[in-house]
């Protein structure tokens, strides 16, 4: 039984040797293996460098988009003030007030006291996050991306119009 096992192992080793490529049998120092391994390493390095350049580019683009959004926020808040002033003029009294939070790109439009309707908009990178309570006391939340193809006045109107219609 033991002899049969040794014979089977020997045949298995010979059959494996028989399927090795010819260049492996004739390349005793393994230069062919070194070449493909080196090529794989070079491809891996090129892939890593490309991924790093892409990540850096994406970070730079995101930082630039955020900087542009922060610059636009000032004019969006000014447009919100103009729209609330127009609303108050149409109502012939002060109904809405605008309060900016210091140090953060956040603005709140309120209609009266603490339990009255309000709308708070905050800029987070390139997103405007909005939280509001309408005249019925229903809470709303929404967010949207600050788009370059939409002007600051139109953005302010988009933020306020639906909420103002439910005062």
N, C-alpha and C positions, 0 to 999 in steps of 0.2 A: 504494500500500500504506500509506504514511504517513497519507494523508488518511482512509483507512478506519479506521485505529487511533484517530485523533483523534475521528472521528465516534462510534466505539464507546465511547470514554471519556466523551464528552459525554452520550451516552444513559445510561450507567451513573450519572453524577452526577445527571441529571434523574430517573432512576427512584428513586434514594435519596431525593431531595428530595420525591418524590411520596408516599413511605411515612412521612414524618415526621408525627407527630400535629399536628393543627390548632393546638393551644395553643402548640407550639414555633414555628410560623410566625408567630403573632400576638403572641408574647411576646419582643420584641427585647432586653429587659434580662435575661431569664432568671430572673424571680422565681419561676416555677413550679418550675424546676430547683432553685433555692435552697431552696424550701419542702420538697421531698421529701428533699433532701440534709440539711437541718437536722433533719428528723424522723428520718431514719436515724441521725444523730449522737446525738440524744436517746435513741433506743431502745438504741443501743450503750452509752451512758453508764448508762442504767437497768440494762441487763444486767450491766455491769461492777460496779456498786454492789451489785446483788443477789448476784452471785458472791462479792464481797468480804465481805458480811455473812454469807453461808453459810459461807465458809471460817473466818471469825472465830468463828462459833458452833460449828463443828465442833472447832476448836482448844480453845475454852473447855470444851466437853463432854468432850473427850479428857483435858484437864488435870484436870478434876474427877473423872473416872472413875479416873485414875491416883492421885490423892490419896486417894480412898476405898479403892482397892486397897491402898495402902501402909498405911493405918490398919488395914485388916482383916488384913494380913499378920501383925501381932503376935499376934492371937488365933488365927490359923491355926497359927502355930508353937507356941503354948501348947497347942493341941489335939493337935498332933503329939507334943509331949512327953508329954501325958496318955496317948495311945495307945501310945507306946513303953514308958512306965512300966507300963501294963496288960499289955503283951506280956511284959515282963521279970518281972512278978509271976506271970503264968501259967506262965512257964518256971522259976520258983523260982531265978532267977539273972539277972545282968545280961548280956543278949545284945546289946541294941541301945543305942547311945549317940547323942545328938543334939548336933550342933555347929552353931552359927550363925556365919556369916562376918561379921566386923565391917565396918560401913560399907555393906554391900550386903544387899538382901533375899534372902538365900540361906541355906538350911538343908540339912545333910547328916545322914542317919540311916545309921549304919554298924554292921555286925555283925562286930566284931573288927578284924583288922589291915588292911594296905593291899590285900591280894588278896581279902579277904572281900567279901561282898555289901554294897552301899551304894545309897543313893538320895539324889540331890541335887535339890532343887527351888529354882528361882530365879524371883522375880517380875520381869517385864519389862513395865512399864506395866500392862496388865490381863491379861497372859498369864502362866500359870505354866508354866515350861519344866522338864521333869523328865528327868534322866539317871539310869540305874540299871544295876547289875550284879546278877544273881540268883545263887543258890547254885551254879548250873551254870556260872557264868562268862559267861552270855549278857548282852550289853549291850542296853539298851532306852532309847529316847528317845521322848518324847511332849510335847505341849503342849496346853493347853486354856485357854479364857477363864475368868477368874474371874467367876462369875455372881452377880448380885444376888439371885436366887431360891434360891440354895443357901447354907445356913448355913456358918459357919466350921468347926464340928465335922464336918459332912458333907463339906466340901471336904478337910479333913485325912484323913478316912477314905478318901475316893476316891483320894487320892494314895498312901496306904500299903497299902491292903488287898491288892491284887493282888500287890504286891512281897512283902509279909509272907507271903503264902500260898506263895511260892516260895523261902522260906528253908530 
